[in-house]
Amino acid sequence: MAVQEARQCGDHAQCAQGGRVGHRRAVAAFLARRDELAAGQGVPAAVAHSPGASRQWVSDALAQSARTVAARGREAGEAWLRSVRRATLGAVWGAVLALLLGQALTAIGTGWTGARTAGLVAALVLAVPLTVAAHAHRARGGALAPLIGEDNRLSTSRAVAAGWLLFAVYAVLILTLRLATGAGPAAIGLGISDGAGLLSAFALTAAVAVATRRIVWVRVVGQRLQKVRAERPRAADLLCDDNGRASLTDLAYVLVSGALLVLGAVRLGRAPDRLPELPWSLVLLLAVVAAGYLAGKCTEGGRPAILSVVRSREAGDLDAPIRTGDDIEIRGTGFVPAGASGPDLLTRLVVRIGSVYAHVPLVPVPGGFANPTDTVLTVPLPVDVEPGRVEVWVVTASGVETNRVVIDVVD
């Protein structure tokens, strides 16, 4: 019902606001429920006497609440994508208005020139297709749609390549309009020496965007990289990894590209009759940070791995082999993929023990969860597991399987 209402809202900002409010309320209710259960309150008396039964009941209750939070988050994300179209249109036409004001202010004392007219008309010509594209993709974020990756995050490589594409098209439009308004061909700088730096920068960033998509796809399919879908794109995606932590390679790539774009815009403004010349030393700097960005994409993440499986021992418990009904502790790395720390994604963690699939229980503590974690999982050994040597492996929220470890289960 909420999804249908969100779709009926169309592009109204009230829909996005309502979705955010509903999501915040669901998150607040979940956090209150988690802290209540972490304090031992709210557990039915019928299961409170059994630690195993109460833990399973708490995990199931939190999983159901987490699914509600995830549903509200998806609804809020879809509503945000529909509402952000207006923001993208405002940014496009706001840039045109800012250019007009800048042209008018700088024309005081020097007079209005044909180059100023060409710059303003080129901005208008570029803004029209962007407006049409934003309307066509109004359900996918408007003008941001080409920048959103398959994981529903803003792509750094696509954003940088799009910035260079828009700047190159804008520069060519200005020169085209100058030719159309009577400027002599000899006075227009369209030679390879004029635009070699701009061409190299655009070709480099476009190649990085294509290579990044291919690298990520190959590593995901090869189970060497775990990817989970985000609720919605965020501006921080351009500078951060999937966990929301600042990434040095992404930051360097965006900052150097942005600085070069500013330099190109200044040179275009000072010499509007020729393509902006970018120094080869700075183009080389862009190539260096682009190589670092690609290297980061080739090395980030990794396949989850089990290092050992032991019997979980509580204080005062005797040392013993693993028996049916015992808790086993799986130690390793990469069990919680980047961006999968939300409760709904944590409930998707599954441990296969022989032929039995055991879901990892959520163990709440004030402010978070004691189980599962990225390096340790604790699960009870199901009664359906036959005694003997059995294999154990983990299936993460991204669907990636770990290596298999053999344990001995005794009667």
N, C-alpha and C positions, 0 to 999 in steps of 0.2 A: 504493500500500500504506500509506504514512504517513497519507494522508487517511482511509482506511478505519479505521485504528487510532484516529485522533483522534476519529472519529464514534462508534466503539464505546466510547470512554472515558466518554461521557456528560458529566456535570457534574463529574467528579473533578478536584481540583486537580493530581493527579499528571500528568494529560494536558497541562495548560497548562505545567507545569514541564518536562515532557519536550519539548514543542514549543519552548519558549524555549531549552533546552539545545541541541537540534538546530539551531536557527537560529543561535545563537552559534557553534557549531562550524563551520557552513557559512560564516559571515562570516569567522571566523578563517582558515579554509582559503583563502578567496578572497583575503583581504588578503596572506597569505603568498605565494600564487601570483602576485598582482599585483606585489609588490615583487621577487620572484624574476625575473619577466620584465622588469621595469623595469631591473634590473641586468644584463640580457643573458644570464641563465642559463636553462637549460631549453629553449632553442630547438633543434629538430632540425638536424643538420648538413646535411640535404638542402635546407633552405630558408635556412640561415644566410648563404649567400653572396649572396643577393639581398635588398636592403633592402625592396623591395616585397612579395616573397613572405613574408619573415619578419614584416613588419608585419601582413600579412593573417592569417598563422598565429597570431600573438600575439592579435590581435583576436578571432579565432574561438574560441581557447582561453578567453579571458576571458569571451566571451559565453556559452559553454556553462557555465562556472562561475557566472556571474551568474544564469543561469536556475535553477540549483540553489539559490542563495541566495534567489531570489524565491519559489521553491516552498516552501522551509522557512519563509520569512517568512509566507506565506499560511496555512500549516498552524498556525504559532504564533499568528497573529491569530485564526483560527477557534477554536482551543482557548482563547485568552484570553477571547473573547466568551462562550463557554460557562461558563467558570469564574467570570467576574466577577458572575454572577447571585447567587452567595452573598454576595459583597461588598456588592451593592446591598441585599439583604435585611438584612444585618447593619447597614448604615447606617440603613435605615428603622426597624428595631426598636430599634437603639441610640439613635436620637433619641427614640423613645417611652420607653425606659428612662431616658434623661437627663431628660426632662420629668417623669417620675414622681419621680425623686430630687430634682429642683429643687422640685417642688411639696411634697414631704415636708419638705425642709429649710426652705423659707420658711413652712411651716405651723406651725413650732415657735414657740410663744408667742402666735400669732394664732389658731390653730385651723383646722381643715379647713372649707372653705366650698363652697357649691354651684358657684361659678365654677371652683374647682379641679377638682371632679368633671367639670364640663362640658368643661374643657380637656383632661383626660386621656381622657375617652370620645371626644371629637372626634378626638384623635390616633389612638386605636385604630380608629375608624371609617375614618379616612383611610388607615391603614396596611394594612388588609385588602385593598382593591382594588389598592393598589400591589403587595402580595405576589402577588395573582392575576395581575396584568399581568406581573410579573417572571417568574413561572412559565410563562406563555403565550409569552413572548419569551425563554425561557432560552437559545436558540441565537443570539440577537442582542444579548446584553448585559444581559438582565433588565430592570430598571427604567430602564436607560440607553437602551434601544432607541429610544424616541421622540426622543431627543436626538442620535442619530447621523444625519448627513446622507448624501446619495447618494455622496459621496466617501469614506465610511467614516471621517469625522472628527466629533468632537463639535462641534455647532453652537452658537455663542455666542448667537445670537438665540433659538433654541429653548430653550436652558438658562435664559436670563433669563425668557422667557415662561412656562416651566414653573414657575419659582420663584414668580412672581406668582400663577399659577393655584393652586398648592398653598396659598399663604398666604391667598388670597381664600376658597377652599373651607373652609379650617380656621377662619377667622373666622366665616363664615356658619354652620358646624356648631356652633360654640360658642353663638352667639346662638339657634340653633334648639333646642339642648338646654336652654338657659336658659328659653326659652318653654315647652318641654315639661315642665319640672320645676316650673312654677308661678310663674315670675317674671312680673310684670305687664307687659302690652304697652307701657304708657306708659313703663316704666323701661328698655325695650330700644331702643337707638338704631339704627333701621333707615332713617332718613330720608335723603333725597338729600344733605342738608347734612352728614350724618355720613360717608357713604361716597363722596362725590364724588371725593376725591383718590385713594382706592383704586381706584375704577372707572376713572378716567382713566389711572392708571399701568398697570393691567392691559390696558385697551384699547390703549394706546400700544405696549406691548411685544408684544402679540399681533399688532398691525398690522405692526410691524417684522419679526417672524418670517415672516409671510406675504409681505411685500414683499421681504425678503431672498431668499427662495427663488425668487420670480419674477424678480428682477433677475439672480441668478446663472444661472438657466436661460436667460433671453433672451440674456445675454451669451455663454454657452457655445455655444448654438445659432448665434448670429450670429458666432462665431469671434472675439469680442473679449475673451475670457477663456479661459485654458487651465486645465483641471482634470485632475489625475491622481488615481487612487485610492490611499489610504494603506493600509499593511499592517493597521493597527488604530487605533482611537480612543485618544487620550491626553488627559489632563487639561490639558496645555499647549495643546491646540487652542482652548480657551476664550479664551486671551489672546494667541495667536500666529497668524501667517499660515501659509500652507501650507509655507513654507520653515522654519518653526520659530522665526522671529524675532518678538520681541515687537511687537505692533501697538498703537499709541497709541489708536486709536478703539475697538478691542475692549476694551482695558484700562479706558478711561474708562467705557464702557458697563457693564461688569461691576461696577466699583467703585461707581459711583453707584447702580446698581440694588441692589447688596448693602447699601449704607449705608441706602437708603430702606427696604429690607425689615427691617433691624434696627430702624430707628426705628418702623416699623409694628408689629413684634412687641413692642417695649417698651410702646408705647401700648396695644396690645391687652391686655398683661399688667396694666397699671395700671388699665384701664377695660374689663373683659371683657364688660360689658353693652351695648357699643356698638361699631360698626365703627370701626376706628382712623382718626383724622383725619390726613391727610397735608397739610402746608403747601403751598399752591399755588406758592410760590417754589421748593420742592424738586421738585415735579412739573414745573415749567417747566425746571429744571435737567436732569431726566431727559429731557425732550423735546429739549433742546439736544444732549445727548450721543447720543441716539438718531438725531437728524438727522445728526450727524457720523459715526455708525456707518454709516448708509445711504449717505452721500456717499462713504465709504471703499469700500463695496462697489461703487458705481457707477464708481469710478476705478481700482481695483486691477487689477493685471495688464495685459494688452494683447495685441494680435495680434503674432506674430513678424514681423520684416521683414528683408529683405536690403537692405543699403545698397550693396554693391559685390562684384564677383567678380574676383579677380586670379590671376595665375599665381604659385604658391608657388615662391620662389627660395631655394635653399640657399647657404651661404657658398661663394664661388668659382664659382658657376654664372653663365653668361652671360645677359644679358637677351635674351628671345626671346618670340615669340607663344605662345599656348596650343596645344599639340599633344597628340594622343592618347598617353596614358601619363603625361602630366605631372600633378602635383598642383595642384589649384586651391584657393584660399583664399577662403572665403565669409565676408564680414564683415557683421555686422548686429546684431540684438538679439532676445532672447526665444527663442533656439533651445532652451534647456533650461527648461521650465516650472517654476514653483514646486513643490517636492516631487518633482521628477523627476531629482534628482541621483544616484539609485542606479544601479549599473552595469546592471541589467536594463533600466531605462527608457532609459538612454543608448544601449543597443544598438538601440532602436527608431527612432532618428533616421535618416531616409532623405533623400537628395538625388536629385531627378529631373533628369536632364540629357537633354533631348530626350525620347526614348522609353525611356530606360534608367534603371532605379532603382539607385542606388548607396548601399549602407549605409555610414554613417560609421564608419571604423575606430576602435577604442579604442586609444589610445596611452598606456600606463601610465608613470608617473613615481613615484618614492618618495612615498607619502602621497596619491596621487590620480591624475588623468588630465590629460595635456596636450591631449588631443583626445578628444571634443568639449568645447567650452565654450559659455557662454551667448551669446558675441559672435563667436566665430570657429569655423568648421568647415573642416577640411582633408580632402579626398577625392581619390583618384586618378581621373583621367579615364578611364572604361572604353574598351576598344578598340572596342566596338560603337557608339560615338558617331561619326556621320558628320561629316566636315569640313563647315564652313559655319557659318551662324548658328544657334545652338541656344538654347533657353530653359532656364534653371536656376531651380529653386525647391526649398524645403525642406519636408518633412513632419515635424513634431515628434512627440514621444511621445504627446501628447494628441490627435493626429490633425488638428491645424490646419495649413493650408498657408500659406506666406508668399507675398509678391508674386513676380512672375517677372522675371528679369533676363536679357537677351540677351548671349551671348558669341560671339566668333568663334573657331572651331577650324580650324586649318590642317593641311595634310598634313605 
